[in-house]
Amino acid sequence: MDFSSSKKTMRISLALADAASFYCAMILLGMILLGSIRENSIAEEPVKGSQFSDRPLR
């Protein structure tokens, strides 16, 4: 019976799947972080139009 090569193939496949899952998670995390940085940079733009009404009165 050829169970040893079947187990070896299964272990290699599992290791490749784990590595691919890890790299996909890191890429997704990086995209989320980049998206949040870009979202925060919008606040540095000058205030225009209806944004003046959002300011508190003194």
N, C-alpha and C positions, 0 to 999 in steps of 0.2 A: 504494500500500500504506500501511497505517496503523500502521507499526511504532513511530513516535515516541510516539503516544498510548498504545500498549500498554506501552512501556518506562516511560513516565512513571507510568502506573497501577501498574506492578510496583514501581517505586521508592517510591511513596507507600505501597503496601501493606506493603513491607518495613520502611519507617520506622515505620509504625504498629505492626507486629508487634514490632519492636525496643523501642519505647517501652513497650508493654504488658508485654513480658517483663521489662524493667528494673523497672517498678513492682511487678509481682508478686513479683520477687525481693526487693525492699526490704520489702514487706509481710510476706513469709515470714520474713525476717531479724528484723524487728521483733517478730513473734509469738514467735520462738524466744528472743529476748532478754527479752521480758516473762515468758515461761514460766520462764526460769532465775532471774529476780529473785523471782518468787513462790515458787519452790521453796526459795530461800535464806531467805526470811522465815519459813518454818515452823520453822527452828532456834531462833528467838527465843521460841517458846512455852515455857511451863513444862514441866518434866519430869514425866511421869506414869507410873504402873504399871511395866511391864516395862523401861522405859528406865533405871530405877535399876540394873538388873543389868548394863548396858553400861558402867558407870563403872569405872575401874581401882581396885583396892584399894590402900590406903596402908600 
